[in-house]
Amino acid sequence: MKTTRLNWMLTLVFALLLFGSCNTDDGQLIPSPDDPLVSDETTQLIIEWNGIWLQQDRYSFGMRPNATARALAYIHLAAYETVVADITGFNSNTTRLENLTIDTSQRAESIDKNVALNTCYAAVMNHFMYNTSGDVEGEIDVFKTTKESALAENMSNELLLDSRQWGSYVADQVIAYSQTDVQAETQILEPQPLSYEPPVGEGFWTYSADPERALFPYWESVRTFVISSVETSSLPPLDYSEASNSEYFAQMSEVYTVNNAAKAEDNEDLWIAEFWSDDVEGLMMSPPGRQISIANQLIVQNDFSHDASLALLLKLGFALNDAAVSTWADKYNYMVMRPNVYIQEFIDADYETNLYRFINWPNPSFPSYPSGHSCFVSAAGGVFIDFFGNTINFTDRSHEGRTEFRGTPRQFNAITDMVEDAAFSRVPLGVHMRIDCAEGLRLGYEISDAVNNFDLSSN
C-alpha cells in the first residue's frame, strides 16, 4: 500500500474516533494521534479499532444487518477474552458459553495486553468482516502493523512474540467456536436462499423479483448468547385490513402522510429519517454498526477504563446478535407486508419512500414487523443505560460532515429519548408502520434486560 494511502487511513481512523463515520473532504477537525481522546491507553486502542471496524462495516456487502450483528458479538467476545485475565472482578465466558474453549496455559507468564489485543482485533476483524470492497481492503493489516510498531517500541522480542501469540490464539479459539454454529456459517454464504419461498396469505410480505428475495429467512436458528427467540416474548401485529375505517389502514395512512410531508417540507422528520437510516451499503454504517459508533462516543465522553469498555462492548455485541435472531424469527412468523406495497395499491400508486433515492431496490428484502432498526437501537439503548445511566447530555456525531444525506448531529438529554428518536425514524422514512417500531422497541428492551443480567463475574 502506498504511503499516501496509509497516511489517509491513519488520519481517517482518528476522525472516526469522534464521529464514527465521516468524509474527510468536508473539512472537519481531525484530532492528533499524539493527543489521546481517553486517559486509558488500552481504551484508546479499543476505540481506534472500533473506528477501523466502522469503515469495514460501511463497505461490507451482503452482511447487514444479521451477519453484521453476529460479527460484533464474536469480535468483542475475542477482545474481552484476550484481556479478561488482567481484569479484576470479571471472568472468562468459557464456563458460560458451551463449546468455547480457551486454554490459559497457552498464555505466557508475561504478556503486553495492548499488543495481544491489537493482534486479536486484526485476526477476528479479517475473519468476520467478509465481502469488503476495495475502498477498505488491506486497512486492517496496515493498521495492525503500524499500531504494533508504536506499542512495541523498546519492548523485548520475547515479550512481543508472546503477546502476539496470545492474541492470535484467542482469536483462533473464538473463530473456531463461531464455526460450531453450523446454521450461521451456512446462511452467511447464501443470505437470500433460493430454497425459500414465502407463504401466501392476505397481507403477507412477498417479493416481486429476485433482488428482493427473502434475506436471512432462517436466521431464527442461529446461535444466541444470552436469550433465544423462544425465550423472548412476541406480540402479534394488528389484523390486516383494507377497510378505510380500520386501524390498519390508519397506520398505513400515517406512513404515507408523514413520509410525504417530510419530503415536501424538508422538515425535522426528514432529518430524523435520514440521520438514523443506516440502510445503504457503501454510504452508511449498518444499523448494528451505528450502535458501535454511539458506544465509541460514549466511551470517550465518559473516559471509560478499558475493563468497563470491554464489558460494555461484549454485552453490546451479545445484545445486537440476539436482537437480530429474535427480530428475524418474528418477521418470518408474522410476514407483515411493507408499507409501500399497501400504499401503492390502496392509497397512492405513485408513492415513494424517503429511502428510495439512496437504494437500487424500493422494498427491503424481508417482512416489516417488527422493525429491526427499532429492536437494535433499544437493545443497545438498554445496555447503554445500564452502563451510563439514562440521563446524559449526548450529541450523536456519527454522520457529522456528511453531505450526501442529512447527517447533522442530534443532541439528546436521555438515552431513552435517543432510542425513540431512532426507532420511530422509520415512519417518516416511509418503510415501517408505527406498530412495527413499537414492537421492535419493546422487544429490544426485553433483550437488553436479559443481557444486563448476564453476570460477567460468575464462574
C-alpha positions in Angstrom: 0.0 0.0 0.0 1.3 3.4 -0.9 2.4 5.9 1.8 -0.3 8.4 0.8 -2.9 5.7 1.3 -1.5 4.8 4.7 -1.5 8.4 5.8 -5.1 8.9 4.6 -6.1 5.7 6.5 -4.5 6.8 9.8 -6.0 10.3 9.8 -9.4 8.8 9.0 -9.2 6.4 11.9 -8.7 9.2 14.3 -11.6 11.1 12.8 -13.7 8.0 13.3 -12.9 8.0 17.0 -15.1 11.1 17.3 -17.5 10.8 14.5 -18.0 7.1 13.7 -18.3 7.8 10.0 -17.1 10.7 8.1 -16.0 12.3 4.9 -12.6 13.8 5.3 -13.2 16.2 2.4 -15.8 18.0 4.5 -13.2 20.0 6.4 -13.9 18.7 9.9 -11.3 18.8 12.6 -9.2 15.6 12.8 -7.6 15.0 16.3 -3.9 14.4 16.5 -2.7 10.8 17.3 -0.4 12.5 19.9 -3.5 13.8 21.8 -5.4 10.7 23.0 -9.1 11.0 23.5 -9.1 9.0 26.7 -6.7 8.6 29.6 -6.5 4.8 29.4 -4.1 3.6 26.8 -5.9 0.3 26.2 -9.2 2.1 25.9 -7.6 4.4 23.2 -6.6 1.2 21.3 -10.1 -0.2 21.6 -11.8 2.9 20.2 -9.2 3.1 17.4 -10.0 -0.5 16.4 -13.8 0.3 16.6 -13.1 3.2 14.1 -11.4 0.8 11.7 -14.3 -1.6 12.1 -16.8 1.1 11.3 -15.1 1.7 7.9 -15.2 -2.1 7.3 -18.9 -2.1 8.1 -19.7 0.7 5.7 -18.0 -1.0 2.8 -19.0 -4.6 3.6 -21.7 -6.1 1.3 -24.3 -8.8 1.9 -23.8 -8.8 5.7 -26.2 -6.3 7.1 -27.9 -6.4 9.4 -27.8 -10.0 10.6 -24.3 -11.2 9.8 -23.0 -7.8 11.0 -24.6 -8.2 14.4 -23.2 -11.7 14.6 -19.7 -10.4 13.7 -19.8 -7.8 16.5 -20.7 -10.5 19.1 -17.6 -12.6 18.2 -15.2 -9.7 17.7 -15.9 -8.3 21.1 -16.0 -11.7 22.7 -12.5 -12.3 21.4 -11.3 -8.9 22.6 -12.8 -9.5 26.1 -11.2 -12.9 26.4 -7.8 -11.6 25.4 -7.7 -9.3 28.3 -10.0 -10.8 30.9 -7.2 -12.5 32.9 -5.9 -9.0 33.7 -9.3 -7.5 34.7 -10.3 -7.6 38.4 -13.8 -8.9 39.0 -14.5 -10.3 35.6 -14.2 -13.9 34.5 -13.9 -15.8 31.2 -17.0 -16.8 29.3 -15.7 -20.4 28.8 -17.9 -21.6 31.7 -20.9 -19.8 30.4 -20.7 -20.5 26.6 -20.8 -24.1 25.6 -18.1 -25.1 23.1 -15.9 -22.1 23.8 -12.5 -23.4 24.8 -9.6 -21.1 25.8 -6.6 -22.9 27.5 -5.0 -20.3 29.7 -1.8 -22.5 29.8 -1.2 -21.1 26.3 -0.7 -17.7 27.8 2.9 -16.8 28.7 3.6 -15.7 32.2 4.1 -12.1 31.0 2.3 -10.5 28.0 1.6 -7.0 26.9 -2.2 -6.8 26.7 -2.2 -4.0 24.1 0.0 -5.9 21.6 -2.2 -9.0 22.3 -5.4 -7.1 21.8 -4.0 -5.4 18.7 -3.2 -8.8 17.2 -6.6 -10.3 18.2 -8.6 -7.5 16.7 -6.9 -7.8 13.4 -7.4 -11.5 13.2 -11.1 -11.5 14.1 -12.0 -8.5 12.0 -10.3 -10.0 9.0 -12.3 -13.2 9.5 -15.8 -11.9 10.3 -15.8 -8.8 8.1 -16.1 -10.5 4.7 -17.1 -9.1 1.3 -15.5 -5.8 1.9 -14.9 -3.6 -1.1 -11.6 -2.3 -2.4 -12.2 1.0 -0.6 -11.1 -0.6 2.7 -9.2 -3.6 1.5 -6.0 -4.2 3.4 -6.6 -1.4 6.0 -6.9 -3.9 8.9 -3.4 -5.3 8.3 -1.9 -1.9 7.7 -3.3 -0.5 10.9 -2.3 -3.6 12.9 1.3 -3.3 11.7 1.5 0.5 12.2 0.0 0.3 15.7 2.2 -2.6 16.8 5.3 -0.6 15.8 4.2 2.1 18.2 3.2 -0.3 21.0 6.3 -2.4 20.8 8.9 0.4 21.0 11.6 -0.6 23.4 9.8 -4.0 24.0 11.9 -7.2 24.2 11.4 -9.6 21.3 10.3 -12.3 23.7 7.5 -10.2 25.1 6.4 -9.1 21.7 6.2 -12.7 20.4 4.5 -14.0 23.5 1.9 -11.2 23.3 1.3 -11.7 19.6 0.9 -15.5 20.2 -1.7 -15.0 22.9 -3.8 -12.6 20.8 -3.6 -15.0 17.9 -4.5 -18.0 20.0 -7.6 -16.3 21.5 -8.8 -15.1 18.1 -8.4 -18.6 16.7 -10.3 -20.1 19.5 -13.2 -17.7 19.1 -13.3 -18.2 15.4 -13.4 -22.0 15.9 -16.2 -21.5 18.4 -18.2 -19.5 15.8 -17.8 -22.2 13.3 -19.6 -24.7 15.5 -22.7 -22.7 14.7 -23.3 -24.5 11.5 -26.6 -22.7 10.8 -25.0 -19.3 10.7 -21.9 -20.5 8.8 -24.2 -21.9 6.1 -26.6 -19.0 5.9 -23.9 -16.3 5.5 -22.8 -18.0 2.3 -26.3 -17.6 0.8 -28.2 -14.8 2.6 -31.0 -14.9 0.0 -31.5 -18.6 -0.4 -33.3 -19.8 -3.5 -34.8 -22.6 -1.4 -37.1 -20.2 0.5 -40.5 -19.2 -0.9 -42.6 -17.1 1.4 -46.0 -18.5 2.4 -49.0 -16.9 0.7 -51.7 -15.1 2.8 -53.7 -12.0 2.9 -51.5 -9.0 3.8 -48.4 -11.2 3.7 -45.0 -10.0 2.6 -43.6 -11.3 -0.6 -41.1 -10.4 -3.3 -41.6 -9.3 -6.8 -38.2 -10.0 -8.3 -35.0 -11.9 -7.4 -33.1 -8.9 -6.0 -35.9 -8.7 -3.4 -35.9 -12.3 -2.4 -36.1 -13.0 1.4 -32.9 -12.0 3.3 -31.8 -14.4 6.0 -35.2 -16.1 6.3 -33.8 -18.9 8.5 -31.9 -16.7 10.9 -34.0 -17.8 13.9 -31.9 -20.9 14.0 -28.6 -19.0 14.6 -26.8 -19.2 17.9 -27.7 -16.7 20.6 -25.5 -15.8 23.5 -28.0 -14.7 26.3 -31.6 -15.0 25.2 -33.1 -17.0 22.3 -36.2 -16.3 20.2 -38.0 -19.0 22.0 -37.4 -17.2 25.3 -38.3 -13.7 24.2 -42.0 -12.8 24.2 -43.8 -11.9 21.0 -46.8 -9.6 20.5 -48.8 -10.2 17.3 -49.4 -7.3 14.9 -52.8 -5.6 14.1 -55.1 -7.7 12.0 -54.7 -7.0 8.3 -57.5 -4.9 6.8 -58.1 -2.9 3.6 -61.1 -1.1 5.1 -60.6 2.7 5.1 -62.0 2.9 8.7 -59.7 0.3 10.1 -56.7 0.9 12.5 -54.5 -1.0 10.0 -55.4 1.5 7.2 -54.9 4.4 9.6 -51.4 3.2 10.4 -50.6 2.9 6.7 -52.1 6.4 6.1 -49.8 7.8 8.8 -46.8 6.5 7.0 -48.0 8.0 3.7 -48.8 11.4 5.2 -45.6 11.7 7.3 -43.3 10.5 4.6 -44.7 12.9 2.0 -44.8 15.8 4.3 -41.2 15.3 5.3 -40.2 15.2 1.7 -42.2 18.2 0.6 -41.3 20.4 3.6 -37.7 19.2 4.1 -38.5 19.3 7.8 -37.1 17.8 11.0 -38.8 14.5 10.3 -36.7 14.1 7.1 -33.6 14.9 9.1 -34.5 12.3 11.7 -35.3 9.8 8.9 -32.0 10.2 7.1 -30.0 10.6 10.2 -31.0 7.2 11.5 -31.3 5.4 8.2 -28.1 3.4 8.0 -29.7 1.2 5.3 -27.3 1.7 2.4 -24.1 -0.3 1.9 -21.2 1.8 0.8 -22.8 5.0 2.0 -23.5 4.4 5.7 -22.7 2.1 8.5 -25.2 -0.7 9.3 -27.9 -0.4 11.9 -26.0 -2.6 14.4 -22.8 -0.8 13.5 -24.4 2.5 14.4 -24.6 1.3 18.0 -20.8 0.8 18.0 -20.4 4.3 16.7 -22.5 5.6 19.6 -20.7 3.3 22.1 -17.4 4.7 20.9 -18.6 8.3 21.5 -20.0 7.4 25.0 -16.7 5.7 26.0 -14.8 8.8 25.0 -17.3 11.2 26.6 -17.1 9.3 29.9 -13.4 8.5 29.7 -14.1 4.8 30.4 -11.5 2.4 31.6 -10.6 -0.5 29.3 -12.2 -3.1 31.6 -15.5 -1.2 31.5 -15.2 -0.6 27.8 -14.6 -4.3 27.0 -17.5 -5.3 29.2 -19.7 -2.8 27.6 -18.8 -3.9 24.0 -19.1 -7.6 24.9 -22.7 -7.1 26.2 -23.5 -4.8 23.3 -22.3 -7.4 20.8 -24.4 -10.1 22.6 -27.5 -7.8 22.6 -27.2 -6.9 18.9 -26.7 -10.6 17.9 -29.6 -11.8 20.0 -31.8 -8.9 18.7 -31.2 -10.0 15.1 -32.2 -13.6 15.9 -35.5 -12.7 17.7 -36.5 -10.0 15.3 -36.0 -12.2 12.3 -37.8 -15.1 13.9 -40.8 -12.8 14.4 -40.6 -11.2 10.9 -40.9 -14.5 9.2 -43.5 -15.7 11.6 -45.9 -12.8 11.1 -45.0 -12.0 7.4 -46.3 -8.4 7.5 -46.1 -6.6 4.2 -44.1 -3.4 3.7 -46.0 -0.1 3.8 -45.1 0.9 0.2 -46.8 -2.2 -1.2 -50.0 -1.5 0.6 -49.9 2.3 0.0 -49.3 1.9 -3.7 -52.2 -0.5 -4.0 -54.8 1.2 -1.8 -53.7 4.9 -1.3 -51.4 6.3 -4.0 -49.9 4.3 -6.9 -47.1 6.8 -7.2 -45.9 6.6 -3.6 -42.1 6.6 -3.0 -40.4 6.2 0.4 -37.8 8.7 1.5 -35.3 5.9 1.4 -35.9 5.3 -2.3 -33.4 7.9 -3.6 -30.5 6.1 -1.8 -31.2 2.5 -2.9 -31.4 0.3 -6.0 -34.4 -1.6 -5.0 -37.5 0.0 -3.4 -38.5 -2.7 -1.0 -36.4 -4.1 1.9 -35.9 -7.8 1.4 -37.7 -9.0 4.5 -41.1 -8.6 6.3 -41.9 -5.4 8.1 -43.0 -6.5 11.7 -41.2 -5.9 14.0 -38.7 -3.2 12.9 -35.1 -4.4 13.1 -33.8 -0.8 13.4 -36.1 -0.3 16.4 -35.0 -3.5 18.1 -31.3 -2.9 17.5 -31.5 0.6 19.0 -33.5 -0.4 22.1 -31.4 -3.5 22.7 -28.3 -1.3 22.6 -30.0 1.6 24.5 -30.9 -0.7 27.4 -27.2 -1.7 27.7 -26.1 1.9 27.5 -28.5 2.9 30.3 -27.1 0.1 32.5 -23.5 1.4 32.0 -24.0 5.2 31.7 -27.4 5.9 33.2 -30.4 7.2 31.3 -29.9 11.0 31.9 -27.0 12.1 29.8 -26.1 15.1 27.7 -25.0 13.4 24.5 -24.7 14.5 20.9 -24.5 11.8 18.3 -21.9 12.8 15.7 -21.9 9.5 13.8 -22.5 11.3 10.4 -21.1 14.7 11.1 -19.8 16.3 7.9 -21.7 14.1 5.6 -23.4 16.0 2.7 -24.9 13.1 0.7 -27.8 12.8 3.3 -28.9 14.7 6.4 -26.2 13.8 8.9 -26.2 16.9 11.1 -25.5 15.8 14.7 -28.5 15.4 17.1 -28.4 16.2 20.8 -30.2 14.1 23.5 -30.7 14.5 27.2 -31.6 10.9 27.8 -30.8 7.6 26.2 -34.5 6.7 26.0 -35.1 9.9 24.0 -32.4 8.9 21.6 -33.8 5.3 21.3 -37.3 6.6 20.5 -35.9 9.1 18.0 -34.2 6.3 16.2 -37.0 3.8 16.4 -39.7 6.0 15.1 -37.5 7.5 12.4 -38.6 4.6 10.2 -42.1 6.1 9.9 -41.0 9.4 8.1 -38.5 7.3 6.1 -41.6 5.6 4.8 -40.6 2.0 5.4 -42.4 1.0 8.6 -45.7 1.4 10.3 -45.8 2.7 13.9 -46.7 -0.8 15.2 -43.5 -2.2 13.6 -41.4 0.4 15.5 -43.3 0.0 18.8 -42.9 -3.8 18.8 -39.2 -3.6 17.8 -38.7 -1.1 20.7 -40.4 -3.4 23.2 -38.5 -6.5 22.1 -35.1 -4.8 22.1 -35.6 -3.6 25.7 -36.6 -7.1 26.7 -33.3 -8.4 25.2 -31.3 -5.7 26.9 -32.8 -6.6 30.3 -31.6 -10.2 29.8 -28.1 -9.1 28.7 -27.8 -6.7 31.6 -28.4 -9.6 33.9 -25.6 -11.6 32.3 -23.1 -11.9 35.1 -19.5 -11.5 33.9 -18.2 -12.0 37.4 -19.6 -15.5 37.8 -17.7 -18.8 37.2 
